[in-house]
Amino acid sequence: RTAADPGVGRPAVSVRRPWASRQTAMGGLGEADGELQDPQDLCLHGDELYVAEWGNHRISVFDKTSLAFLRHIGCGDEDGSEGGEGGSGPGQLDQPCGVACAGEEVFVCDTWNHRISVFD
């Protein structure tokens, strides 16, 4: 599911497309859009790839074909802004370790909040 980029030791998600003859890596260590920190799990849903990031306390969403970054889920601060710290308030995650999708909902194993968080 996840792999470290052996060239620089940076976290990345390695995607193997069945029609392709090579693997494509995305991400890289960091907090910016499209960067990952400690990716733990992923889920394909429709045209989107959801990645649970333990270290950034969020779910990053990418286009499954182009692997372009689309948005984050679960990194909201209580005041509605985005932040890099984990939390227990509405819209916050604290070291998510799993993600699954059903219908229009995204279910997240929210480790240190001891809950399953549901986003729509």
Backbone as JSON Lines, residues from 0, in Angstrom:
{"i":0,"aa":"R","n":[0.8,-1.2,0.0],"ca":[0.0,0.0,0.0],"c":[0.85,1.26,0.0]}
{"i":1,"aa":"T","n":[1.85,1.29,0.84],"ca":[2.72,2.45,0.87],"c":[4.14,1.97,0.65]}
{"i":2,"aa":"A","n":[4.97,2.86,0.23],"ca":[6.37,2.5,0.0],"c":[7.24,3.72,0.24]}
{"i":3,"aa":"A","n":[8.44,3.5,0.65],"ca":[9.39,4.59,0.79],"c":[10.15,4.71,-0.52]}
{"i":4,"aa":"D","n":[10.39,5.91,-0.93],"ca":[11.17,6.17,-2.13],"c":[12.62,5.82,-1.8]}
{"i":5,"aa":"P","n":[13.16,4.73,-2.36],"ca":[14.49,4.29,-1.94],"c":[15.59,5.28,-2.26]}
{"i":6,"aa":"G","n":[15.36,6.16,-3.22],"ca":[16.4,7.11,-3.59],"c":[16.65,8.16,-2.53]}
{"i":7,"aa":"V","n":[15.61,8.63,-1.88],"ca":[15.77,9.69,-0.89],"c":[15.14,9.36,0.45]}
{"i":8,"aa":"G","n":[14.54,8.19,0.59],"ca":[13.95,7.81,1.86],"c":[12.73,8.62,2.23]}
{"i":9,"aa":"R","n":[12.04,9.18,1.24],"ca":[10.86,9.98,1.52],"c":[9.61,9.13,1.34]}
{"i":10,"aa":"P","n":[8.58,9.32,2.2],"ca":[7.35,8.56,2.04],"c":[6.71,8.88,0.7]}
{"i":11,"aa":"A","n":[6.16,7.87,0.08],"ca":[5.46,8.05,-1.18],"c":[4.43,6.94,-1.31]}
{"i":12,"aa":"V","n":[3.47,7.14,-2.16],"ca":[2.53,6.1,-2.5],"c":[2.9,5.62,-3.88]}
{"i":13,"aa":"S","n":[3.04,4.32,-4.03],"ca":[3.42,3.75,-5.31],"c":[2.18,3.14,-5.94]}
{"i":14,"aa":"V","n":[1.85,3.55,-7.15],"ca":[0.65,3.11,-7.83],"c":[1.02,2.3,-9.05]}
{"i":15,"aa":"R","n":[0.47,1.12,-9.16],"ca":[0.7,0.27,-10.33],"c":[-0.61,0.2,-11.1]}
{"i":16,"aa":"R","n":[-0.62,0.76,-12.29],"ca":[-1.8,0.71,-13.13],"c":[-1.74,-0.58,-13.95]}
{"i":17,"aa":"P","n":[-2.83,-1.35,-14.02],"ca":[-2.79,-2.64,-14.72],"c":[-2.44,-2.5,-16.2]}
{"i":18,"aa":"W","n":[-2.74,-1.38,-16.8],"ca":[-2.45,-1.19,-18.22],"c":[-1.06,-0.59,-18.46]}
{"i":19,"aa":"A","n":[-0.36,-0.26,-17.41],"ca":[0.95,0.37,-17.55],"c":[2.06,-0.65,-17.34]}
{"i":20,"aa":"S","n":[3.21,-0.37,-17.9],"ca":[4.33,-1.28,-17.76],"c":[5.29,-0.84,-16.66]}
{"i":21,"aa":"R","n":[4.96,0.22,-15.95],"ca":[5.85,0.7,-14.88],"c":[5.02,1.25,-13.74]}
{"i":22,"aa":"Q","n":[5.66,1.42,-12.59],"ca":[5.0,2.02,-11.44],"c":[5.19,3.53,-11.47]}
{"i":23,"aa":"T","n":[4.27,4.23,-10.87],"ca":[4.34,5.67,-10.75],"c":[4.31,6.02,-9.27]}
{"i":24,"aa":"A","n":[5.21,6.87,-8.82],"ca":[5.21,7.31,-7.42],"c":[4.63,8.7,-7.34]}
{"i":25,"aa":"M","n":[3.95,8.97,-6.24],"ca":[3.39,10.3,-5.99],"c":[3.68,10.66,-4.55]}
{"i":26,"aa":"G","n":[3.59,11.92,-4.25],"ca":[3.81,12.37,-2.88],"c":[5.26,12.75,-2.67]}
{"i":27,"aa":"G","n":[5.71,12.57,-1.46],"ca":[7.03,12.99,-1.02],"c":[6.85,13.61,0.35]}
{"i":28,"aa":"L","n":[7.85,13.56,1.17],"ca":[7.75,14.0,2.55],"c":[7.42,15.48,2.65]}
{"i":29,"aa":"G","n":[6.38,15.8,3.41],"ca":[6.04,17.19,3.64],"c":[4.61,17.38,4.07]}
{"i":30,"aa":"E","n":[4.25,18.65,4.27],"ca":[2.91,19.03,4.72],"c":[2.12,19.77,3.65]}
{"i":31,"aa":"A","n":[2.75,20.16,2.55],"ca":[2.08,20.94,1.51],"c":[1.09,20.08,0.73]}
{"i":32,"aa":"D","n":[0.25,20.72,-0.06],"ca":[-0.69,19.99,-0.91],"c":[0.06,19.0,-1.78]}
{"i":33,"aa":"G","n":[-0.39,17.75,-1.78],"ca":[0.24,16.71,-2.59],"c":[1.4,16.0,-1.93]}
{"i":34,"aa":"E","n":[1.88,16.52,-0.81],"ca":[2.95,15.86,-0.07],"c":[2.34,14.98,1.01]}
{"i":35,"aa":"L","n":[3.09,13.96,1.42],"ca":[2.59,12.99,2.39],"c":[3.56,12.84,3.55]}
{"i":36,"aa":"Q","n":[2.99,12.47,4.7],"ca":[3.82,12.14,5.86],"c":[3.22,10.9,6.51]}
{"i":37,"aa":"D","n":[3.95,9.82,6.49],"ca":[3.54,8.55,7.08],"c":[2.21,8.04,6.52]}
{"i":38,"aa":"P","n":[2.1,7.85,5.19],"ca":[0.85,7.29,4.66],"c":[0.62,5.88,5.19]}
{"i":39,"aa":"Q","n":[-0.61,5.6,5.62],"ca":[-0.93,4.34,6.28],"c":[-1.86,3.44,5.47]}
{"i":40,"aa":"D","n":[-2.79,4.03,4.72],"ca":[-3.81,3.25,4.04],"c":[-4.33,4.07,2.87]}
{"i":41,"aa":"L","n":[-4.95,3.37,1.92],"ca":[-5.56,4.09,0.81],"c":[-6.82,3.38,0.36]}
{"i":42,"aa":"C","n":[-7.65,4.13,-0.38],"ca":[-8.92,3.62,-0.85],"c":[-9.21,4.26,-2.2]}
{"i":43,"aa":"L","n":[-9.57,3.46,-3.18],"ca":[-10.02,3.98,-4.47],"c":[-11.54,4.08,-4.44]}
{"i":44,"aa":"H","n":[-12.06,5.23,-4.87],"ca":[-13.51,5.42,-4.92],"c":[-13.84,6.29,-6.12]}
{"i":45,"aa":"G","n":[-14.53,5.71,-7.09],"ca":[-14.82,6.46,-8.31],"c":[-13.52,6.84,-9.0]}
{"i":46,"aa":"D","n":[-13.36,8.11,-9.26],"ca":[-12.15,8.62,-9.92],"c":[-11.14,9.17,-8.94]}
{"i":47,"aa":"E","n":[-11.31,8.87,-7.65],"ca":[-10.44,9.46,-6.63],"c":[-9.71,8.4,-5.8]}
{"i":48,"aa":"L","n":[-8.51,8.77,-5.36],"ca":[-7.67,7.95,-4.49],"c":[-7.54,8.69,-3.16]}
{"i":49,"aa":"Y","n":[-7.96,8.05,-2.07],"ca":[-7.91,8.63,-0.73],"c":[-6.74,8.01,0.02]}
{"i":50,"aa":"V","n":[-5.88,8.84,0.65],"ca":[-4.71,8.36,1.36],"c":[-4.78,8.85,2.81]}
{"i":51,"aa":"A","n":[-4.76,7.91,3.76],"ca":[-4.75,8.26,5.19],"c":[-3.32,8.58,5.59]}
{"i":52,"aa":"E","n":[-3.11,9.8,6.08],"ca":[-1.78,10.26,6.5],"c":[-1.7,10.35,8.02]}
{"i":53,"aa":"W","n":[-0.97,9.45,8.61],"ca":[-0.77,9.43,10.06],"c":[-0.09,10.72,10.52]}
{"i":54,"aa":"G","n":[1.0,11.09,9.88],"ca":[1.82,12.21,10.33],"c":[1.22,13.58,10.12]}
{"i":55,"aa":"N","n":[0.39,13.75,9.08],"ca":[-0.23,15.05,8.81],"c":[-1.66,15.13,9.34]}
{"i":56,"aa":"H","n":[-2.15,14.09,9.97],"ca":[-3.48,14.1,10.6],"c":[-4.58,14.45,9.61]}
{"i":57,"aa":"R","n":[-4.55,13.8,8.43],"ca":[-5.53,14.15,7.4],"c":[-5.66,13.01,6.39]}
{"i":58,"aa":"I","n":[-6.64,13.16,5.53],"ca":[-6.8,12.32,4.36],"c":[-6.5,13.21,3.16]}
{"i":59,"aa":"S","n":[-5.59,12.78,2.3],"ca":[-5.3,13.51,1.07],"c":[-6.01,12.8,-0.08]}
{"i":60,"aa":"V","n":[-6.6,13.59,-0.96],"ca":[-7.37,13.04,-2.07],"c":[-6.68,13.42,-3.38]}
{"i":61,"aa":"F","n":[-6.5,12.4,-4.24],"ca":[-5.83,12.58,-5.53],"c":[-6.71,12.04,-6.66]}
{"i":62,"aa":"D","n":[-6.53,12.55,-7.85],"ca":[-7.17,12.0,-9.04],"c":[-6.52,10.66,-9.34]}
{"i":63,"aa":"K","n":[-7.31,9.62,-9.54],"ca":[-6.71,8.28,-9.7],"c":[-5.98,8.1,-11.02]}
{"i":64,"aa":"T","n":[-6.31,8.89,-12.03],"ca":[-5.66,8.74,-13.33],"c":[-4.39,9.58,-13.42]}
{"i":65,"aa":"S","n":[-4.52,10.87,-13.12],"ca":[-3.37,11.78,-13.26],"c":[-2.52,11.84,-12.0]}
{"i":66,"aa":"L","n":[-3.06,11.37,-10.87],"ca":[-2.44,11.44,-9.55],"c":[-2.26,12.88,-9.06]}
{"i":67,"aa":"A","n":[-2.99,13.8,-9.66],"ca":[-2.95,15.2,-9.25],"c":[-3.66,15.36,-7.9]}
{"i":68,"aa":"F","n":[-3.09,16.18,-7.03],"ca":[-3.71,16.47,-5.73],"c":[-5.03,17.2,-5.95]}
{"i":69,"aa":"L","n":[-6.08,16.81,-5.19],"ca":[-7.39,17.46,-5.28],"c":[-7.76,18.26,-4.03]}
{"i":70,"aa":"R","n":[-7.65,17.61,-2.85],"ca":[-8.07,18.28,-1.61],"c":[-7.65,17.46,-0.39]}
{"i":71,"aa":"H","n":[-7.84,18.06,0.79],"ca":[-7.64,17.36,2.06],"c":[-8.99,17.17,2.75]}
{"i":72,"aa":"I","n":[-9.07,16.13,3.55],"ca":[-10.23,15.88,4.4],"c":[-9.71,15.69,5.82]}
{"i":73,"aa":"G","n":[-10.42,16.3,6.79],"ca":[-10.12,16.03,8.19],"c":[-9.02,16.85,8.81]}
{"i":74,"aa":"C","n":[-8.57,17.9,8.17],"ca":[-7.49,18.69,8.76],"c":[-8.01,20.04,9.26]}
{"i":75,"aa":"G","n":[-9.32,20.16,9.44],"ca":[-9.88,21.43,9.88],"c":[-9.62,21.71,11.35]}
{"i":76,"aa":"D","n":[-9.29,22.95,11.64],"ca":[-9.19,23.38,13.04],"c":[-10.59,23.72,13.52]}
{"i":77,"aa":"E","n":[-10.76,23.82,14.82],"ca":[-12.08,24.11,15.37],"c":[-12.64,25.43,14.87]}
{"i":78,"aa":"D","n":[-11.78,26.39,14.49],"ca":[-12.27,27.66,13.99],"c":[-12.57,27.6,12.49]}
{"i":79,"aa":"G","n":[-12.43,26.41,11.86],"ca":[-12.74,26.26,10.45],"c":[-11.56,26.39,9.51]}
{"i":80,"aa":"S","n":[-10.42,26.83,10.02],"ca":[-9.23,26.95,9.17],"c":[-8.53,25.6,9.1]}
{"i":81,"aa":"E","n":[-7.57,25.49,8.2],"ca":[-6.8,24.25,8.1],"c":[-5.54,24.37,8.93]}
{"i":82,"aa":"G","n":[-5.16,23.28,9.57],"ca":[-3.95,23.28,10.36],"c":[-3.29,21.92,10.31]}
{"i":83,"aa":"G","n":[-2.02,21.84,10.67],"ca":[-1.28,20.6,10.59],"c":[-1.28,19.77,11.86]}
{"i":84,"aa":"E","n":[-1.91,20.25,12.91],"ca":[-1.93,19.52,14.17],"c":[-3.16,18.64,14.25]}
{"i":85,"aa":"G","n":[-3.01,17.49,14.89],"ca":[-4.17,16.64,15.13],"c":[-5.04,17.25,16.2]}
{"i":86,"aa":"G","n":[-6.3,16.88,16.19],"ca":[-7.21,17.39,17.2],"c":[-8.41,16.49,17.35]}
{"i":87,"aa":"S","n":[-9.26,16.82,18.31],"ca":[-10.43,16.0,18.6],"c":[-11.74,16.71,18.3]}
{"i":88,"aa":"G","n":[-11.66,17.93,17.78],"ca":[-12.87,18.69,17.48],"c":[-13.53,18.24,16.19]}
{"i":89,"aa":"P","n":[-14.67,18.86,15.87],"ca":[-15.37,18.54,14.62],"c":[-14.45,18.76,13.41]}
{"i":90,"aa":"G","n":[-14.41,17.79,12.52],"ca":[-13.61,17.92,11.31],"c":[-12.13,17.66,11.51]}
{"i":91,"aa":"Q","n":[-11.7,17.27,12.7],"ca":[-10.3,17.02,12.98],"c":[-10.01,15.53,13.11]}
{"i":92,"aa":"L","n":[-8.79,15.15,12.76],"ca":[-8.32,13.79,12.91],"c":[-7.03,13.8,13.73]}
{"i":93,"aa":"D","n":[-6.76,12.7,14.4],"ca":[-5.51,12.57,15.15],"c":[-4.87,11.23,14.78]}
{"i":94,"aa":"Q","n":[-3.96,11.28,13.85],"ca":[-3.21,10.14,13.33],"c":[-4.11,9.05,12.75]}
{"i":95,"aa":"P","n":[-4.78,9.37,11.64],"ca":[-5.64,8.38,11.0],"c":[-4.82,7.22,10.43]}
{"i":96,"aa":"C","n":[-5.35,6.0,10.59],"ca":[-4.6,4.83,10.13],"c":[-5.35,4.02,9.08]}
{"i":97,"aa":"G","n":[-6.58,4.38,8.76],"ca":[-7.34,3.63,7.77],"c":[-8.4,4.51,7.14]}
{"i":98,"aa":"V","n":[-8.77,4.17,5.89],"ca":[-9.8,4.93,5.2],"c":[-10.59,3.98,4.3]}
{"i":99,"aa":"A","n":[-11.92,4.19,4.25],"ca":[-12.79,3.4,3.38],"c":[-13.9,4.32,2.89]}
{"i":100,"aa":"C","n":[-14.44,4.02,1.72],"ca":[-15.5,4.82,1.13],"c":[-16.7,3.95,0.82]}
{"i":101,"aa":"A","n":[-17.89,4.51,1.04],"ca":[-19.15,3.84,0.69],"c":[-20.15,4.92,0.31]}
{"i":102,"aa":"G","n":[-20.68,4.82,-0.89],"ca":[-21.59,5.86,-1.35],"c":[-20.86,7.18,-1.41]}
{"i":103,"aa":"E","n":[-21.42,8.19,-0.79],"ca":[-20.81,9.52,-0.76],"c":[-20.07,9.79,0.54]}
{"i":104,"aa":"E","n":[-19.91,8.78,1.38],"ca":[-19.28,8.96,2.68],"c":[-17.87,8.38,2.72]}
{"i":105,"aa":"V","n":[-17.01,9.03,3.51],"ca":[-15.64,8.58,3.73],"c":[-15.51,8.25,5.21]}
{"i":106,"aa":"F","n":[-15.11,7.01,5.51],"ca":[-14.96,6.53,6.88],"c":[-13.48,6.46,7.21]}
{"i":107,"aa":"V","n":[-13.1,7.03,8.36],"ca":[-11.69,7.12,8.73],"c":[-11.48,6.52,10.12]}
{"i":108,"aa":"C","n":[-10.51,5.6,10.25],"ca":[-10.09,5.11,11.56],"c":[-9.24,6.2,12.18]}
{"i":109,"aa":"D","n":[-9.78,6.86,13.18],"ca":[-9.18,8.03,13.81],"c":[-8.49,7.56,15.1]}
{"i":110,"aa":"T","n":[-7.23,7.17,14.99],"ca":[-6.51,6.42,16.02],"c":[-6.62,7.02,17.42]}
{"i":111,"aa":"W","n":[-6.05,8.19,17.64],"ca":[-5.94,8.71,19.01],"c":[-7.2,9.42,19.5]}
{"i":112,"aa":"N","n":[-8.21,9.55,18.62],"ca":[-9.52,10.0,19.09],"c":[-10.41,8.81,19.41]}
{"i":113,"aa":"H","n":[-9.91,7.59,19.15],"ca":[-10.62,6.36,19.48],"c":[-12.03,6.36,18.89]}
{"i":114,"aa":"R","n":[-12.1,6.69,17.59],"ca":[-13.4,6.78,16.93],"c":[-13.26,6.5,15.44]}
{"i":115,"aa":"I","n":[-14.4,6.27,14.81],"ca":[-14.48,6.26,13.35],"c":[-15.13,7.59,12.97]}
{"i":116,"aa":"S","n":[-14.4,8.41,12.22],"ca":[-14.93,9.69,11.77],"c":[-15.53,9.5,10.39]}
{"i":117,"aa":"V","n":[-16.69,10.12,10.16],"ca":[-17.39,9.98,8.89],"c":[-17.53,11.37,8.26]}
{"i":118,"aa":"F","n":[-17.08,11.46,7.0],"ca":[-17.15,12.72,6.24],"c":[-18.01,12.49,5.01]}
{"i":119,"aa":"D","n":[-18.76,13.52,4.6],"ca":[-19.54,13.39,3.37],"c":[-19.25,14.5,2.4]}
